[in-house]
Amino acid sequence: MREAAPPQPEERADERPPGRAEGRVRGWLRTLLRLTSLRLRLVTVFALVALVAAVSVSGIAYWLNRDAVLTRAQDSALGDFSQSLGDRAGALSDDPSCDELRNMAAEVANHTFNYQVVLEDDRATDDRGGDDSTECLAESDPTVFRLAMVPTSLREAVRERRDGASDEDAYHLYWQRINIDGDPYLVGGAQVIGGGPIGYVLASLAAERDDLKSLAMSLGVATGLAVVGSVLLAQGAATMVLRPVQRLSNAARRLGEGKLDTRLEVRGTDELAELSRTFNGAAASLEAQVDDLSERENASRRFVADMSHELRTPMTAITAMTELLEDEVETLDPRIAPAVQLVVSETRRLNDLVENLMEVTRFDAGTAKMVLDDVNIADQVTSCIDARAWLDAVHLDADRGIVARLDPRRLDVILANLIGNALKHGGSPVRVTVREGMTERGRQVTVEVADEGPGIPEEVLPHVFDRFYKASASRPRSDGSGLGLSIALENAHLHGGDITVHNDPAGGAVFTLLLPRDSGPPQDGEDDFADGVGNTPATPGTSEEGRE
């Protein structure tokens, strides 16, 4: 049997642009690709693999069964038709009539296989008075199957005689599957050997189509169950795999929070167990190193605190002696007077450095405390500049009546450092502005200190509050200790506030102090640093950061 060339398919209309449904699908796919959940990605990969495998297996099974079902149906129908056509063609006369062909078509039509037959014979004559040369057609049921329903390609293939072949092999049985009103049919055609009629058969494949639909539905259900099962298995596998990872993540988070004694329980001998051992080893090493660094830092802090405390007593005596020398400088030999002045100034500078170091050690150790009181900010600024004889060099613009609960001594230290720094490096007049307003943190007091200097270089701005920072390496020594602005910032933080700095486009640097209206309840047990930095006119505690 040979399959005739199928008819050319109709041209499809131009593809329509993607609609809303397709756009939503693409959006879901993009969202899925952006997902970062490892569990979801594992489940998705498992589901996709299971889907591809199930669809592949189902597709192959469906194709093999479809081919087997259709082949069996068409072989049975075409074989029966060929045998019946050959058996009944031998009983025809050499010059059969159309009635004989009709009877033969009715006999060949076998209702067991549910097919219809059309016969055509150039030798037959029409008994109803037709021309002898007229081709006679015999149709078993014209309402179901007519010659016009046979594809042209099939009819041409059936009539074509093979060149050089014997009479028995000159013609073949050809077949083709077609759709009529949406139902599948098998059309076959053959020529009787020895000059007999040409027969065409039409067999319905509806039963096979229904069977294949049932098979496809069963395979679809099996595919869905396989995907659901794979998702459940993937969920279980992901849980087993990710549970140790989650424990590792929690341990790493606790380690990042400073809980250096965090360890993981090691289970099994697989790669995850080895990862847990590695984590425990790293955590133990980190804990040992941090403990060592903490011990060294504590030792350094104790050394600085002890040194500052030990230096304080001799510095008190030295300061008293230098003050006596300063009082007698006019009676001394003019040749040694400059040396005495140098000793006096350097002694005062060393005394300021010792006091600053003691304050820094309190901040680092977390022992710095505050004694809170209701402070009128404008009056506090006025007292600060008046005590240091800065009234002529500082212009105050303050809203009177702004009262905040602060530590007066520490506020004086902050103001002395900011204003003294502005006077020393920016020049007078220095503008001090005090305002009150609402911020994200509640009601706050804002104090701005602006100078008329050239401003601070942009590369220096991030470091102005660093301890001992010098903007110019060529001038490492200056009158200040390099700790004033750092101490001012620590005092602001102690109140729950902050200090920022920027350059005014019109010229000069602007330091902005932000303090809350209420820094909390008063604290008892103030440390013994009674005379803080910048608490006397002679030691304003100004800093060299950002100005060298």
Summary of the structure (lengths in Angstrom):
residues: 548
radius of gyration: 52.2
end to end distance: 103.8
largest distance: 165.9
contacts: 1591
relative contact order: 0.07
helix: 50%
strand: 16%
